[in-house]
């Protein structure tokens, strides 16, 4: 936050606690010309047999912060800096609750519009087809189905570029399909997203990038931190 606003909040807070005089910080977020995004870094690959899903406890082992001209620019930069590979073709969708499935329908349509090949588990695929009228979704079976095409086979063969697996509240533990799917994604080095908001923002960011590049424009902005800050003056 200090770097985003170019204000040393730690220094200000320390002075306030010590009762020393401080000057009012001139902060006008609405007039800022840049956005900063902080992205966590996880080490699930080193934690064998752990479930790579988010909970109430802190699980990140680091973080990166990136600046951009908008949230999409900053977010994608942050994800890439955290080691996330942007998908090129094949994406797996397995979304737990009915509410989350419905919430992701517009994003799924954007993925189809961009030319991605969607592979979805049975109920997720059914929702996309019946409620979203998205027909271009191929069926892929969960790990314990032991039928092909199976998510484990695809992950082990390197066919998948991204797994979007949003678990429901009951999906936790080594006995579930969700656990096996998430663990297989991490073990195969396949990018994994388990949060619906992050999945939607990733899709919107990819679509913004795709739209600009299709029109012959550059999506990325490259400036130093000082250049971003000076641009607001």
NUFIBA-337245 format. One record per residue (C-alpha): chain; residue in one letter; residue number from 1; x negated, z negated, y. Coordinates in Angstrom, 2 decimals, padded with zeros to 5 digits. Example, Ala and Ser with C-alpha at 12.3 -4.5 7.8 and 13.67 -1.06 7.14 Angstrom:
2
<r><ch>A</ch><aa>a</aa><i>1</i><x>-012.30</x><z>-007.80</z><y>-004.50</y></r>
<r><ch>A</ch><aa>s</aa><i>2</i><x>-013.67</x><z>-007.14</z><y>-001.06</y></r>
***
This chain:
233
<r><ch>A</ch><aa>x</aa><i>1</i><x>000.00</x><z>000.00</z><y>000.00</y></r>
<r><ch>A</ch><aa>x</aa><i>2</i><x>-002.88</x><z>-000.79</z><y>002.36</y></r>
<r><ch>A</ch><aa>x</aa><i>3</i><x>-004.38</x><z>002.66</z><y>001.83</y></r>
<r><ch>A</ch><aa>x</aa><i>4</i><x>-001.00</x><z>004.37</z><y>002.17</y></r>
<r><ch>A</ch><aa>x</aa><i>5</i><x>-000.33</x><z>002.82</z><y>005.59</y></r>
<r><ch>A</ch><aa>x</aa><i>6</i><x>-004.01</x><z>002.51</z><y>006.56</y></r>
<r><ch>A</ch><aa>x</aa><i>7</i><x>-003.46</x><z>-001.19</z><y>007.23</y></r>
<r><ch>A</ch><aa>x</aa><i>8</i><x>-005.46</x><z>-003.98</z><y>005.59</y></r>
<r><ch>A</ch><aa>x</aa><i>9</i><x>-002.59</x><z>-006.16</z><y>004.37</y></r>
<r><ch>A</ch><aa>x</aa><i>10</i><x>-004.95</x><z>-008.52</z><y>002.52</y></r>
<r><ch>A</ch><aa>x</aa><i>11</i><x>-006.72</x><z>-009.31</z><y>005.77</y></r>
<r><ch>A</ch><aa>x</aa><i>12</i><x>-003.40</x><z>-009.79</z><y>007.58</y></r>
<r><ch>A</ch><aa>x</aa><i>13</i><x>-002.01</x><z>-012.06</z><y>004.86</y></r>
<r><ch>A</ch><aa>x</aa><i>14</i><x>-005.17</x><z>-014.15</z><y>004.82</y></r>
<r><ch>A</ch><aa>x</aa><i>15</i><x>-005.03</x><z>-014.61</z><y>008.59</y></r>
<r><ch>A</ch><aa>x</aa><i>16</i><x>-001.37</x><z>-015.62</z><y>008.42</y></r>
<r><ch>A</ch><aa>x</aa><i>17</i><x>-002.07</x><z>-018.22</z><y>005.72</y></r>
<r><ch>A</ch><aa>x</aa><i>18</i><x>-004.96</x><z>-019.62</z><y>007.76</y></r>
<r><ch>A</ch><aa>x</aa><i>19</i><x>-002.85</x><z>-019.71</z><y>010.89</y></r>
<r><ch>A</ch><aa>x</aa><i>20</i><x>-005.19</x><z>-017.48</z><y>012.89</y></r>
<r><ch>A</ch><aa>x</aa><i>21</i><x>-003.89</x><z>-014.94</z><y>015.43</y></r>
<r><ch>A</ch><aa>x</aa><i>22</i><x>-002.89</x><z>-011.53</z><y>014.10</y></r>
<r><ch>A</ch><aa>x</aa><i>23</i><x>-001.93</x><z>-008.31</z><y>015.81</y></r>
<r><ch>A</ch><aa>x</aa><i>24</i><x>001.32</x><z>-006.58</z><y>014.94</y></r>
<r><ch>A</ch><aa>x</aa><i>25</i><x>000.74</x><z>-003.75</z><y>012.48</y></r>
<r><ch>A</ch><aa>x</aa><i>26</i><x>002.09</x><z>-000.44</z><y>013.73</y></r>
<r><ch>A</ch><aa>x</aa><i>27</i><x>003.84</x><z>000.95</z><y>010.65</y></r>
<r><ch>A</ch><aa>x</aa><i>28</i><x>006.45</x><z>003.70</z><y>010.82</y></r>
<r><ch>A</ch><aa>x</aa><i>29</i><x>007.08</x><z>004.89</z><y>007.24</y></r>
<r><ch>A</ch><aa>x</aa><i>30</i><x>009.77</x><z>007.36</z><y>008.29</y></r>
<r><ch>A</ch><aa>x</aa><i>31</i><x>007.21</x><z>009.33</z><y>010.32</y></r>
<r><ch>A</ch><aa>x</aa><i>32</i><x>004.58</x><z>009.56</z><y>007.58</y></r>
<r><ch>A</ch><aa>x</aa><i>33</i><x>003.49</x><z>013.02</z><y>006.51</y></r>
<r><ch>A</ch><aa>x</aa><i>34</i><x>002.16</x><z>011.98</z><y>003.09</y></r>
<r><ch>A</ch><aa>x</aa><i>35</i><x>003.28</x><z>010.13</z><y>-000.03</y></r>
<r><ch>A</ch><aa>x</aa><i>36</i><x>001.23</x><z>007.93</z><y>-002.36</y></r>
<r><ch>A</ch><aa>x</aa><i>37</i><x>001.97</x><z>007.39</z><y>-006.06</y></r>
<r><ch>A</ch><aa>x</aa><i>38</i><x>000.44</x><z>004.73</z><y>-008.28</y></r>
<r><ch>A</ch><aa>x</aa><i>39</i><x>000.46</x><z>005.54</z><y>-011.99</y></r>
<r><ch>A</ch><aa>x</aa><i>40</i><x>-000.36</x><z>003.06</z><y>-014.79</y></r>
<r><ch>A</ch><aa>x</aa><i>41</i><x>-002.92</x><z>003.78</z><y>-017.50</y></r>
<r><ch>A</ch><aa>x</aa><i>42</i><x>-002.17</x><z>002.61</z><y>-021.05</y></r>
<r><ch>A</ch><aa>x</aa><i>43</i><x>-004.45</x><z>002.12</z><y>-024.04</y></r>
<r><ch>A</ch><aa>x</aa><i>44</i><x>-001.96</x><z>002.40</z><y>-026.89</y></r>
<r><ch>A</ch><aa>x</aa><i>45</i><x>-004.36</x><z>004.76</z><y>-028.65</y></r>
<r><ch>A</ch><aa>x</aa><i>46</i><x>-006.75</x><z>001.86</z><y>-029.17</y></r>
<r><ch>A</ch><aa>x</aa><i>47</i><x>-004.02</x><z>-000.53</z><y>-030.31</y></r>
<r><ch>A</ch><aa>x</aa><i>48</i><x>-003.30</x><z>000.66</z><y>-033.83</y></r>
<r><ch>A</ch><aa>x</aa><i>49</i><x>000.24</x><z>000.12</z><y>-035.13</y></r>
<r><ch>A</ch><aa>x</aa><i>50</i><x>001.48</x><z>-001.12</z><y>-031.75</y></r>
<r><ch>A</ch><aa>x</aa><i>51</i><x>004.75</x><z>000.32</z><y>-030.45</y></r>
<r><ch>A</ch><aa>x</aa><i>52</i><x>003.95</x><z>002.48</z><y>-027.38</y></r>
<r><ch>A</ch><aa>x</aa><i>53</i><x>007.05</x><z>001.58</z><y>-025.42</y></r>
<r><ch>A</ch><aa>x</aa><i>54</i><x>007.50</x><z>-000.39</z><y>-022.23</y></r>
<r><ch>A</ch><aa>x</aa><i>55</i><x>008.84</x><z>-003.93</z><y>-022.08</y></r>
<r><ch>A</ch><aa>x</aa><i>56</i><x>009.03</x><z>-006.86</z><y>-019.71</y></r>
<r><ch>A</ch><aa>x</aa><i>57</i><x>005.38</x><z>-007.78</z><y>-020.25</y></r>
<r><ch>A</ch><aa>x</aa><i>58</i><x>002.54</x><z>-005.95</z><y>-018.52</y></r>
<r><ch>A</ch><aa>x</aa><i>59</i><x>000.93</x><z>-003.46</z><y>-020.89</y></r>
<r><ch>A</ch><aa>x</aa><i>60</i><x>-001.10</x><z>-001.21</z><y>-018.61</y></r>
<r><ch>A</ch><aa>x</aa><i>61</i><x>-004.89</x><z>-001.57</z><y>-018.67</y></r>
<r><ch>A</ch><aa>x</aa><i>62</i><x>-005.53</x><z>000.19</z><y>-015.39</y></r>
<r><ch>A</ch><aa>x</aa><i>63</i><x>-003.97</x><z>002.39</z><y>-012.76</y></r>
<r><ch>A</ch><aa>x</aa><i>64</i><x>-004.67</x><z>005.33</z><y>-010.49</y></r>
<r><ch>A</ch><aa>x</aa><i>65</i><x>-003.33</x><z>006.16</z><y>-007.04</y></r>
<r><ch>A</ch><aa>x</aa><i>66</i><x>-003.00</x><z>009.66</z><y>-005.62</y></r>
<r><ch>A</ch><aa>x</aa><i>67</i><x>-001.80</x><z>011.13</z><y>-002.34</y></r>
<r><ch>A</ch><aa>x</aa><i>68</i><x>000.32</x><z>014.22</z><y>-001.79</y></r>
<r><ch>A</ch><aa>x</aa><i>69</i><x>002.52</x><z>015.95</z><y>000.74</y></r>
<r><ch>A</ch><aa>x</aa><i>70</i><x>005.61</x><z>014.87</z><y>-001.22</y></r>
<r><ch>A</ch><aa>x</aa><i>71</i><x>006.54</x><z>012.68</z><y>-004.19</y></r>
<r><ch>A</ch><aa>x</aa><i>72</i><x>006.24</x><z>015.55</z><y>-006.67</y></r>
<r><ch>A</ch><aa>x</aa><i>73</i><x>002.72</x><z>016.47</z><y>-005.58</y></r>
<r><ch>A</ch><aa>x</aa><i>74</i><x>001.55</x><z>012.85</z><y>-005.61</y></r>
<r><ch>A</ch><aa>x</aa><i>75</i><x>003.27</x><z>012.06</z><y>-008.92</y></r>
<r><ch>A</ch><aa>x</aa><i>76</i><x>001.77</x><z>014.98</z><y>-010.84</y></r>
<r><ch>A</ch><aa>x</aa><i>77</i><x>-001.68</x><z>014.27</z><y>-009.43</y></r>
<r><ch>A</ch><aa>x</aa><i>78</i><x>-001.35</x><z>010.65</z><y>-010.53</y></r>
<r><ch>A</ch><aa>x</aa><i>79</i><x>-000.22</x><z>011.57</z><y>-014.03</y></r>
<r><ch>A</ch><aa>x</aa><i>80</i><x>-003.08</x><z>014.03</z><y>-014.47</y></r>
<r><ch>A</ch><aa>x</aa><i>81</i><x>-005.58</x><z>011.48</z><y>-013.14</y></r>
<r><ch>A</ch><aa>x</aa><i>82</i><x>-004.23</x><z>008.98</z><y>-015.69</y></r>
<r><ch>A</ch><aa>x</aa><i>83</i><x>-005.04</x><z>011.42</z><y>-018.51</y></r>
<r><ch>A</ch><aa>x</aa><i>84</i><x>-001.62</x><z>013.06</z><y>-018.90</y></r>
<r><ch>A</ch><aa>x</aa><i>85</i><x>-001.71</x><z>016.75</z><y>-019.89</y></r>
<r><ch>A</ch><aa>x</aa><i>86</i><x>001.06</x><z>018.85</z><y>-018.37</y></r>
<r><ch>A</ch><aa>x</aa><i>87</i><x>003.14</x><z>020.65</z><y>-021.03</y></r>
<r><ch>A</ch><aa>x</aa><i>88</i><x>002.81</x><z>024.39</z><y>-021.52</y></r>
<r><ch>A</ch><aa>x</aa><i>89</i><x>005.47</x><z>025.32</z><y>-024.08</y></r>
<r><ch>A</ch><aa>x</aa><i>90</i><x>007.02</x><z>022.98</z><y>-026.68</y></r>
<r><ch>A</ch><aa>x</aa><i>91</i><x>008.80</x><z>019.75</z><y>-025.74</y></r>
<r><ch>A</ch><aa>x</aa><i>92</i><x>010.53</x><z>017.30</z><y>-028.09</y></r>
<r><ch>A</ch><aa>x</aa><i>93</i><x>013.58</x><z>015.37</z><y>-026.87</y></r>
<r><ch>A</ch><aa>x</aa><i>94</i><x>014.88</x><z>012.24</z><y>-028.58</y></r>
<r><ch>A</ch><aa>x</aa><i>95</i><x>016.98</x><z>010.14</z><y>-026.21</y></r>
<r><ch>A</ch><aa>x</aa><i>96</i><x>018.61</x><z>006.95</z><y>-027.46</y></r>
<r><ch>A</ch><aa>x</aa><i>97</i><x>021.84</x><z>005.97</z><y>-025.72</y></r>
<r><ch>A</ch><aa>x</aa><i>98</i><x>024.72</x><z>008.30</z><y>-024.89</y></r>
<r><ch>A</ch><aa>x</aa><i>99</i><x>024.39</x><z>007.42</z><y>-021.21</y></r>
<r><ch>A</ch><aa>x</aa><i>100</i><x>020.73</x><z>008.41</z><y>-021.13</y></r>
<r><ch>A</ch><aa>x</aa><i>101</i><x>021.42</x><z>011.63</z><y>-023.02</y></r>
<r><ch>A</ch><aa>x</aa><i>102</i><x>024.01</x><z>012.63</z><y>-020.44</y></r>
<r><ch>A</ch><aa>x</aa><i>103</i><x>021.73</x><z>011.61</z><y>-017.58</y></r>
<r><ch>A</ch><aa>x</aa><i>104</i><x>019.01</x><z>013.96</z><y>-018.82</y></r>
<r><ch>A</ch><aa>x</aa><i>105</i><x>021.21</x><z>017.08</z><y>-019.11</y></r>
<r><ch>A</ch><aa>x</aa><i>106</i><x>020.36</x><z>018.52</z><y>-015.65</y></r>
<r><ch>A</ch><aa>x</aa><i>107</i><x>016.66</x><z>017.97</z><y>-016.32</y></r>
<r><ch>A</ch><aa>x</aa><i>108</i><x>016.92</x><z>019.67</z><y>-019.71</y></r>
<r><ch>A</ch><aa>x</aa><i>109</i><x>018.46</x><z>022.72</z><y>-018.02</y></r>
<r><ch>A</ch><aa>x</aa><i>110</i><x>015.53</x><z>022.84</z><y>-015.61</y></r>
<r><ch>A</ch><aa>x</aa><i>111</i><x>013.12</x><z>022.82</z><y>-018.55</y></r>
<r><ch>A</ch><aa>x</aa><i>112</i><x>014.96</x><z>025.75</z><y>-020.11</y></r>
<r><ch>A</ch><aa>x</aa><i>113</i><x>014.94</x><z>027.60</z><y>-016.78</y></r>
<r><ch>A</ch><aa>x</aa><i>114</i><x>011.15</x><z>027.19</z><y>-016.65</y></r>
<r><ch>A</ch><aa>x</aa><i>115</i><x>010.78</x><z>028.74</z><y>-020.08</y></r>
<r><ch>A</ch><aa>x</aa><i>116</i><x>009.98</x><z>025.65</z><y>-022.14</y></r>
<r><ch>A</ch><aa>x</aa><i>117</i><x>011.03</x><z>025.56</z><y>-025.80</y></r>
<r><ch>A</ch><aa>x</aa><i>118</i><x>013.13</x><z>022.47</z><y>-026.42</y></r>
<r><ch>A</ch><aa>x</aa><i>119</i><x>013.21</x><z>020.75</z><y>-029.81</y></r>
<r><ch>A</ch><aa>x</aa><i>120</i><x>015.73</x><z>017.91</z><y>-030.03</y></r>
<r><ch>A</ch><aa>x</aa><i>121</i><x>016.86</x><z>015.46</z><y>-032.66</y></r>
<r><ch>A</ch><aa>x</aa><i>122</i><x>020.40</x><z>015.82</z><y>-034.00</y></r>
<r><ch>A</ch><aa>x</aa><i>123</i><x>022.46</x><z>013.70</z><y>-031.60</y></r>
<r><ch>A</ch><aa>x</aa><i>124</i><x>020.40</x><z>014.60</z><y>-028.54</y></r>
<r><ch>A</ch><aa>x</aa><i>125</i><x>020.76</x><z>018.28</z><y>-029.37</y></r>
<r><ch>A</ch><aa>x</aa><i>126</i><x>024.50</x><z>017.89</z><y>-029.90</y></r>
<r><ch>A</ch><aa>x</aa><i>127</i><x>024.92</x><z>016.30</z><y>-026.46</y></r>
<r><ch>A</ch><aa>x</aa><i>128</i><x>022.90</x><z>019.01</z><y>-024.72</y></r>
<r><ch>A</ch><aa>x</aa><i>129</i><x>024.97</x><z>021.73</z><y>-026.38</y></r>
<r><ch>A</ch><aa>x</aa><i>130</i><x>028.47</x><z>020.23</z><y>-026.12</y></r>
<r><ch>A</ch><aa>x</aa><i>131</i><x>028.21</x><z>018.49</z><y>-022.74</y></r>
<r><ch>A</ch><aa>x</aa><i>132</i><x>025.53</x><z>020.53</z><y>-021.02</y></r>
<r><ch>A</ch><aa>x</aa><i>133</i><x>026.23</x><z>023.94</z><y>-022.57</y></r>
<r><ch>A</ch><aa>x</aa><i>134</i><x>022.50</x><z>024.26</z><y>-023.21</y></r>
<r><ch>A</ch><aa>x</aa><i>135</i><x>022.32</x><z>026.45</z><y>-026.29</y></r>
<r><ch>A</ch><aa>x</aa><i>136</i><x>018.56</x><z>027.09</z><y>-026.35</y></r>
<r><ch>A</ch><aa>x</aa><i>137</i><x>017.71</x><z>023.86</z><y>-028.16</y></r>
<r><ch>A</ch><aa>x</aa><i>138</i><x>016.18</x><z>023.89</z><y>-031.62</y></r>
<r><ch>A</ch><aa>x</aa><i>139</i><x>016.88</x><z>021.12</z><y>-034.13</y></r>
<r><ch>A</ch><aa>x</aa><i>140</i><x>013.97</x><z>018.94</z><y>-035.20</y></r>
<r><ch>A</ch><aa>x</aa><i>141</i><x>014.39</x><z>016.13</z><y>-037.72</y></r>
<r><ch>A</ch><aa>x</aa><i>142</i><x>013.36</x><z>012.52</z><y>-037.26</y></r>
<r><ch>A</ch><aa>x</aa><i>143</i><x>010.47</x><z>011.16</z><y>-039.36</y></r>
<r><ch>A</ch><aa>x</aa><i>144</i><x>012.56</x><z>009.40</z><y>-042.00</y></r>
<r><ch>A</ch><aa>x</aa><i>145</i><x>014.75</x><z>012.44</z><y>-042.63</y></r>
<r><ch>A</ch><aa>x</aa><i>146</i><x>011.91</x><z>013.95</z><y>-044.69</y></r>
<r><ch>A</ch><aa>x</aa><i>147</i><x>013.24</x><z>017.40</z><y>-043.88</y></r>
<r><ch>A</ch><aa>x</aa><i>148</i><x>011.69</x><z>020.33</z><y>-042.05</y></r>
<r><ch>A</ch><aa>x</aa><i>149</i><x>011.27</x><z>021.08</z><y>-039.25</y></r>
<r><ch>A</ch><aa>x</aa><i>150</i><x>010.12</x><z>017.47</z><y>-038.89</y></r>
<r><ch>A</ch><aa>x</aa><i>151</i><x>008.68</x><z>015.84</z><y>-035.81</y></r>
<r><ch>A</ch><aa>x</aa><i>152</i><x>005.77</x><z>014.37</z><y>-037.77</y></r>
<r><ch>A</ch><aa>x</aa><i>153</i><x>004.75</x><z>017.77</z><y>-039.12</y></r>
<r><ch>A</ch><aa>x</aa><i>154</i><x>004.92</x><z>019.34</z><y>-035.68</y></r>
<r><ch>A</ch><aa>x</aa><i>155</i><x>002.87</x><z>016.56</z><y>-034.09</y></r>
<r><ch>A</ch><aa>x</aa><i>156</i><x>000.22</x><z>016.61</z><y>-036.80</y></r>
<r><ch>A</ch><aa>x</aa><i>157</i><x>-000.15</x><z>020.38</z><y>-036.48</y></r>
<r><ch>A</ch><aa>x</aa><i>158</i><x>-000.51</x><z>020.22</z><y>-032.69</y></r>
<r><ch>A</ch><aa>x</aa><i>159</i><x>002.60</x><z>022.30</z><y>-031.96</y></r>
<r><ch>A</ch><aa>x</aa><i>160</i><x>004.09</x><z>019.86</z><y>-029.45</y></r>
<r><ch>A</ch><aa>x</aa><i>161</i><x>002.93</x><z>019.53</z><y>-025.84</y></r>
<r><ch>A</ch><aa>x</aa><i>162</i><x>005.16</x><z>016.62</z><y>-024.80</y></r>
<r><ch>A</ch><aa>x</aa><i>163</i><x>007.39</x><z>014.05</z><y>-026.48</y></r>
<r><ch>A</ch><aa>x</aa><i>164</i><x>010.22</x><z>012.54</z><y>-024.44</y></r>
<r><ch>A</ch><aa>x</aa><i>165</i><x>011.46</x><z>009.64</z><y>-026.56</y></r>
<r><ch>A</ch><aa>x</aa><i>166</i><x>013.68</x><z>007.20</z><y>-024.68</y></r>
<r><ch>A</ch><aa>x</aa><i>167</i><x>014.47</x><z>004.31</z><y>-027.04</y></r>
<r><ch>A</ch><aa>x</aa><i>168</i><x>017.68</x><z>002.31</z><y>-026.95</y></r>
<r><ch>A</ch><aa>x</aa><i>169</i><x>017.71</x><z>-001.48</z><y>-027.04</y></r>
<r><ch>A</ch><aa>x</aa><i>170</i><x>017.78</x><z>-001.57</z><y>-030.85</y></r>
<r><ch>A</ch><aa>x</aa><i>171</i><x>014.88</x><z>000.84</z><y>-031.36</y></r>
<r><ch>A</ch><aa>x</aa><i>172</i><x>011.92</x><z>-001.44</z><y>-031.88</y></r>
<r><ch>A</ch><aa>x</aa><i>173</i><x>009.78</x><z>-002.19</z><y>-034.89</y></r>
<r><ch>A</ch><aa>x</aa><i>174</i><x>007.86</x><z>-000.32</z><y>-037.55</y></r>
<r><ch>A</ch><aa>x</aa><i>175</i><x>010.97</x><z>000.45</z><y>-039.57</y></r>
<r><ch>A</ch><aa>x</aa><i>176</i><x>012.59</x><z>002.78</z><y>-037.04</y></r>
<r><ch>A</ch><aa>x</aa><i>177</i><x>012.36</x><z>006.52</z><y>-036.55</y></r>
<r><ch>A</ch><aa>x</aa><i>178</i><x>011.63</x><z>005.92</z><y>-032.90</y></r>
<r><ch>A</ch><aa>x</aa><i>179</i><x>008.58</x><z>003.80</z><y>-033.65</y></r>
<r><ch>A</ch><aa>x</aa><i>180</i><x>007.18</x><z>006.37</z><y>-036.09</y></r>
<r><ch>A</ch><aa>x</aa><i>181</i><x>007.76</x><z>009.16</z><y>-033.58</y></r>
<r><ch>A</ch><aa>x</aa><i>182</i><x>006.13</x><z>007.34</z><y>-030.67</y></r>
<r><ch>A</ch><aa>x</aa><i>183</i><x>003.22</x><z>006.16</z><y>-032.80</y></r>
<r><ch>A</ch><aa>x</aa><i>184</i><x>002.65</x><z>009.67</z><y>-034.18</y></r>
<r><ch>A</ch><aa>x</aa><i>185</i><x>002.63</x><z>011.09</z><y>-030.65</y></r>
<r><ch>A</ch><aa>x</aa><i>186</i><x>-000.05</x><z>008.63</z><y>-029.52</y></r>
<r><ch>A</ch><aa>x</aa><i>187</i><x>-002.13</x><z>009.03</z><y>-032.68</y></r>
<r><ch>A</ch><aa>x</aa><i>188</i><x>-002.08</x><z>012.83</z><y>-032.36</y></r>
<r><ch>A</ch><aa>x</aa><i>189</i><x>-003.01</x><z>012.70</z><y>-028.67</y></r>
<r><ch>A</ch><aa>x</aa><i>190</i><x>000.32</x><z>014.17</z><y>-027.57</y></r>
<r><ch>A</ch><aa>x</aa><i>191</i><x>001.61</x><z>013.11</z><y>-024.12</y></r>
<r><ch>A</ch><aa>x</aa><i>192</i><x>004.53</x><z>010.67</z><y>-024.46</y></r>
<r><ch>A</ch><aa>x</aa><i>193</i><x>007.21</x><z>009.57</z><y>-021.98</y></r>
<r><ch>A</ch><aa>x</aa><i>194</i><x>009.55</x><z>006.72</z><y>-022.94</y></r>
<r><ch>A</ch><aa>x</aa><i>195</i><x>011.36</x><z>006.08</z><y>-019.64</y></r>
<r><ch>A</ch><aa>x</aa><i>196</i><x>014.31</x><z>008.24</z><y>-018.56</y></r>
<r><ch>A</ch><aa>x</aa><i>197</i><x>013.53</x><z>008.03</z><y>-014.83</y></r>
<r><ch>A</ch><aa>x</aa><i>198</i><x>009.93</x><z>009.08</z><y>-015.42</y></r>
<r><ch>A</ch><aa>x</aa><i>199</i><x>011.09</x><z>011.93</z><y>-017.66</y></r>
<r><ch>A</ch><aa>x</aa><i>200</i><x>013.46</x><z>013.20</z><y>-014.98</y></r>
<r><ch>A</ch><aa>x</aa><i>201</i><x>010.85</x><z>012.90</z><y>-012.22</y></r>
<r><ch>A</ch><aa>x</aa><i>202</i><x>008.31</x><z>014.72</z><y>-014.39</y></r>
<r><ch>A</ch><aa>x</aa><i>203</i><x>010.81</x><z>017.53</z><y>-014.95</y></r>
<r><ch>A</ch><aa>x</aa><i>204</i><x>011.68</x><z>017.79</z><y>-011.26</y></r>
<r><ch>A</ch><aa>x</aa><i>205</i><x>007.99</x><z>017.81</z><y>-010.34</y></r>
<r><ch>A</ch><aa>x</aa><i>206</i><x>007.21</x><z>020.54</z><y>-012.87</y></r>
<r><ch>A</ch><aa>x</aa><i>207</i><x>010.14</x><z>022.56</z><y>-011.55</y></r>
<r><ch>A</ch><aa>x</aa><i>208</i><x>008.97</x><z>022.17</z><y>-007.94</y></r>
<r><ch>A</ch><aa>x</aa><i>209</i><x>005.49</x><z>023.32</z><y>-009.00</y></r>
<r><ch>A</ch><aa>x</aa><i>210</i><x>006.92</x><z>026.24</z><y>-011.00</y></r>
<r><ch>A</ch><aa>x</aa><i>211</i><x>009.19</x><z>027.35</z><y>-008.14</y></r>
<r><ch>A</ch><aa>x</aa><i>212</i><x>006.37</x><z>027.44</z><y>-005.60</y></r>
<r><ch>A</ch><aa>x</aa><i>213</i><x>003.99</x><z>029.24</z><y>-007.92</y></r>
<r><ch>A</ch><aa>x</aa><i>214</i><x>006.65</x><z>031.80</z><y>-008.86</y></r>
<r><ch>A</ch><aa>x</aa><i>215</i><x>006.99</x><z>032.60</z><y>-005.15</y></r>
<r><ch>A</ch><aa>x</aa><i>216</i><x>003.23</x><z>033.08</z><y>-004.85</y></r>
<r><ch>A</ch><aa>x</aa><i>217</i><x>002.59</x><z>029.79</z><y>-003.07</y></r>
<r><ch>A</ch><aa>x</aa><i>218</i><x>000.22</x><z>026.99</z><y>-003.97</y></r>
<r><ch>A</ch><aa>x</aa><i>219</i><x>001.82</x><z>023.73</z><y>-005.09</y></r>
<r><ch>A</ch><aa>x</aa><i>220</i><x>-001.15</x><z>021.41</z><y>-004.81</y></r>
<r><ch>A</ch><aa>x</aa><i>221</i><x>-002.48</x><z>019.86</z><y>-001.60</y></r>
<r><ch>A</ch><aa>x</aa><i>222</i><x>-006.13</x><z>018.86</z><y>-001.51</y></r>
<r><ch>A</ch><aa>x</aa><i>223</i><x>-007.34</x><z>016.51</z><y>001.19</y></r>
<r><ch>A</ch><aa>x</aa><i>224</i><x>-009.40</x><z>013.35</z><y>001.39</y></r>
<r><ch>A</ch><aa>x</aa><i>225</i><x>-007.67</x><z>010.03</z><y>001.97</y></r>
<r><ch>A</ch><aa>x</aa><i>226</i><x>-008.88</x><z>010.01</z><y>005.56</y></r>
<r><ch>A</ch><aa>x</aa><i>227</i><x>-007.43</x><z>013.48</z><y>006.15</y></r>
<r><ch>A</ch><aa>x</aa><i>228</i><x>-004.01</x><z>012.37</z><y>004.86</y></r>
<r><ch>A</ch><aa>x</aa><i>229</i><x>-004.08</x><z>009.30</z><y>007.10</y></r>
<r><ch>A</ch><aa>x</aa><i>230</i><x>-005.27</x><z>011.22</z><y>010.17</y></r>
<r><ch>A</ch><aa>x</aa><i>231</i><x>-002.49</x><z>013.78</z><y>009.69</y></r>
<r><ch>A</ch><aa>x</aa><i>232</i><x>000.06</x><z>011.07</z><y>010.57</y></r>
<r><ch>A</ch><aa>x</aa><i>233</i><x>-001.47</x><z>010.35</z><y>013.96</y></r>
***
